[in-house]
Amino acid sequence: MSFVKIHNLRVSYGKLEAVRGISFEIPKGEVFGFIGPNGAGKSTTIKVLATLIKPQSGEVTIGGISVPDNPMKIRRMIGYMPDYFGTYEDLTAAEYLHFFAAAYQLPRIDRERAIADVLSLTDLTHKADAAVDSLSRGMKQRLGLARVLLHDPDLLLLDEPASGLDPRARIEVRELLKALKAMGKTIIISSHILHELAQFCTRIGIVEAGQLVAEGSLDDIYSQLGLLQVIHVQVVNLDNAMLEKIRSLPGVENVEQQTDRLAIRMHATETGAEVLLDDMKQLGCRIRMFQPEAMDMETAFMKLTEGKTA
């Protein structure tokens, strides 16, 4: 059963139709990556789920509860982190979290434990007494994640959580998101950093001009696009008979014999390269090198979209 359900969602700002009939469902415990250019409708869709915008039409439910009809009940179920959020710069990190723990109406007896837990999870325990204003951009993003985790929400809505971060901080946020996934949280995350999304999202939705142009697992999207992946292989005991057997393997589109290797083109899937390696070993290939070319979501994104906005 789907935990998040959006059906034929439409949102307009005056005459501008920002979201034009988007539909998708997310089972509990999955991580849904929302990909698209600026102005595509990602943030608007997330704000509808966060109860900040009322849709013109469409069905939007979380845990079977209508989002537009029950905003206060929904807010207790979600943790929303916008792409940019204000921090109270005169407070320490711990004071900042105490303020929001009170706003979430956490009982006083539970607040210290909850704050200690989220600081530990986001690796900010050593910064508990540091002024928020003194924290780096990456630490502020992690503090924002700590804030939305205080009341242990069922659904996390993360709008560009790695926006503006340096490479090290992006890696830290990515590892934190992997930990949240392992905890079983349902997560919707929008990002332009497509290859990083692909590493931990169970499903991907690509949106452009307010419409969902592709949605599904990575395998589903690769299949929809008919994308091919190139794998470079050196086979020590290669002969003509072996070459023909490789060409006939499942998923192999063609095999180009180069000077010191084979360039094998095959239909792109998450596990395609691993399956090909196993198949070649079963043929008796003695493999010296096996190197798949990077197959990332940028390829899918560029093939699907034209850079249009709503």
C-alpha positions, 0 to 999 in steps of 0.5 A: 500500500502506498504511504504517499499518494499524489494523483493529478495534482494541479497548482497555479500561481495566478495564470502560471500553472506550476504543476500540471497533473503530476501523479505518483505513489511512494510505499512506506520506507522508500526514498523517492528522488525528485529531479528537474530543472529550476521552475519545473514544479519540484518545490511546489509539489513538496510544499503541497505535501508540507501543507504550505500550498493548497492545490487547485485540484487533485488528490494528495494523501499521506498515510491515507490522510488528506493533506489539504483537509488535515494540515495540523495532523499532517504536520505531526507526521512530516519533517520538512526542510526547505532549500533555504531555512532561516536559523536563529543566529543568537542561539546555540545549536542546542538552544535552537533544537530546544526551541523547536522541541517545544514547538513540536510539543515534545514533553519536557522529560523527553526533550534532552534525550531527543536533542542528544539523539538527533545531535549524535545522528547528525554528528553535531554533538561537539557543536551543541554549545556553538553559536548557530551563526558560527557553523559552516553551511554544511553544519547548518544543513545538518542542524536543519536535518536534526531539527526535522527529526526531533519529533521522529516523523514518518515522512521527510520532505527534503528540498535541495538538502545539498544546495550550496554545499562544498564536496565534503559537506555534500558527502556528509549529507549524503551519508546521513541520508543513507543512515536515515534510509537504513532506519526505514524513513520514507523520504522525498528528496529533490536535487540537481545532483543527479548521480548522488541521488541515484546512489540511494534512491529506490525510485526516481521521478523526473519532472519538467514544466510541471509534468512528470516525464518519467517515474520508477526504479532506475531499471524502469527509467533506463528501460523506458529510455532504451539507454545502453551502457558500455563495458570495457573487458579484456579476455585473456583466452578470447577466440572467435568462438568465444566472441560469438558466444559473448555477442549472444549473451542476454542484454548484449546489443553489440560487441566491438573488438578493439586493439586490447579489449572488447567494448560491449554495449548492453541495455542499461540496468542497475545490475546489468554489469554484474550479470554480464560478468557472471555470464562471461565467467560461465562461458569460461572467459578468463577476465583480466579487466572489467570496467563499466563506463559510468551510467548516471542519471544525468544521461537520463535527465538530458535525454528526457528533458529539454530545459523547459520550465512551467 
